[in-house]
Amino acid sequence: MKQVLITGANRGIGLELARHYASNGWQVIGVCRQSSQELDAVAKTVVKGIDVSDEKGIETLVSAVVGEPIALLINNAGMMQDEQLGSIDVDSIRSQMEINAYAPLRVTEALLPNMGTGGKIALITSRMGSIADNDSGGRYGYRASKAALNAFGKSLSVDLKPRGIAVALLHPGYVKTRMVNFGGMITPEEAATGLAARIDGLTLENSGSFWHSNGDTLPW
């Protein structure tokens, strides 16, 4: 039975991805700071108390999954804060870079020993990380961190192709989650279904692509 490891799996998109894969016969390893009853109900293993932006957190995660084969790694954990010109908070930007960009790269590198040929890595990014698509400004930390994640993901796709591991950069859509005060356009269930479809279609030939969950290719 294949295993998927999902960060930020206790709620929102991460939880719906966990539900999706569990219902399709996968074993789910859910990673989170604090678990939920909903995640406990679907995950084979819950690794809680993990701060993916902290070195000790990553070490704890690695220790918890030693010897566990991971067919799919979904780096979903993230945060969004708002900075506007005239009230830039550099600490806020730094925190978003740590969680949204550096953490997925560190988690991926740390878990590569668990992955083999045919493995897949999904980085949950955002079209707000697209420089070409930015026509509204603002959100300095979130945009910069997701742009950095896109750059990391593209490099990972090149470096991991010889190992037979494919990488996708995926925008879930404007989703009704706590991150946007539940003001989105689609539900977490709809987002998870679209994301899973893109992951299913991921191959070494299209590795490194930047997709919307609806299947559209997004500009860098």
Buried (B, 14 or more C-beta within 10 A) or exposed (E): EBBBBBBBBBBBBBBBBBBBBBEEEBBBBBBBBEBBEBBEEBBBBBBBEBBBBEEEBBEBBBEBBEEBEBBBBBBBBBBBBEBEEEEEBEEBBEBBBBBBBBBBBBBBEBBBEBBEEEBBBBBBBBBBBBEEBBEEEEBBBBBBBBBBBBBBBBEBBEEBBEBEBBBBBBBBBBBBBEBEEEEBEBBBBBBBBBBBBBBEEBEBEBBBBBBBBBEEEBEE
